[in-house]
Amino acid sequence: MKRQEAYNAWKDKKHQIDISESFADDVMKQIYQYEQKKKMPLFDIERLVEFISVHPLLKTGFIAAGAITGIVRLIVLILIILNRGVING
């Protein structure tokens, strides 16, 4: 029975550990700090979209660039069709 007594003494001692009232708050603070310290990604698409949507000049620039790209693409396509593939060989 010596082993059982030693085990019970250890169990009783383990139950006497004092945990502070703010233990859970301290753990959550450390977790939050750990998350804050993580390295931010070099390129974040969500931040880019948010940045563009906030600035009207950037929105206008992207819309103009898209429109110009579309028009140039149509012009090249029409030229290829009208030249009956001469450009392609």
Buried (B, 14 or more C-beta within 10 A) or exposed (E): EEEEEEEEEEEEEEEEEEEEEEEEEEEEEEEEEEEEEEEEEEEEEEEEEEEBEEEEEEEEEEEEEEEEEEEEEEEEEEEEEEEEEEEEE
